[in-house]
Amino acid sequence: LGHGGAAFNMAFFFFEGSPFINFPQDFRMMYTFAKRAVQCGESDAAYFLGLACEKGWGVQADHQLAVQWYMHCLQGYAVSSDSKLLSELTHARAMTGLGRCYYKGGEFDAIPLDLKGRGRDGGVAPDYKLAAYWFKRAVKAGHDPEACTLLGNMHAAGKGVVQSLKKAEKLWKMAVERSETPVVGIMGKVMGEEAAEALRIARGRPWHEAAHLLVGGIVVVAFLVAVVADFVIKYSEMAEESWFSSQTQSPPP
């Protein structure tokens, strides 16, 4: 079977690809080398098997099997990985993968839904709270910008977590910062760009909301001023009329 660490590295290279050394992405080869690495005891490679099953990359999509592989990755340890940082990133990505599976339920990325909107899992409903749980663990584990981006999206929409634009912005900012580290690779850069766009839109939103509130407040104040002014005018007229009547009234005999 060969060396587990070498097989893991090959799976990683086929997952990321590299245009600089003419090394294209090949998910079938990623799956092949990842499976070989797991057979050699390299449990971190189970992440790539989970990813392939989740996305339908090189194999038939199967979320239940993806969850099993992601859990295998987290329950084991890297027996021969050359980089502790890469191993930590792999574990964080496995947690993110679990979050994605629970967030999507039976809706696969690579398989169209049937006419009733069900995936191959028979219409398994999403579990947003469990998805948020794994995203939070991935964020705490560090390194992976995707978990920050997706958890931020959940806070912005209020799915499975308390709706909070402030928390969403904090997580998106964290995603951008993490995407700038070289270890996250091409996929991490993409998620960082998505977070940056979400952050840009979110930061513009309060100004629009404030503008609407300001305009609404001005209208209300103007209306109240008009009502008070009308009341004062009518009261003054009534007072003047009453005073004039008292002055022109004939004296008693």
Order of alpha helices (4+ residues) and beta strands (2+ residues): alpha-alpha-alpha-alpha-alpha-alpha-alpha-alpha-alpha
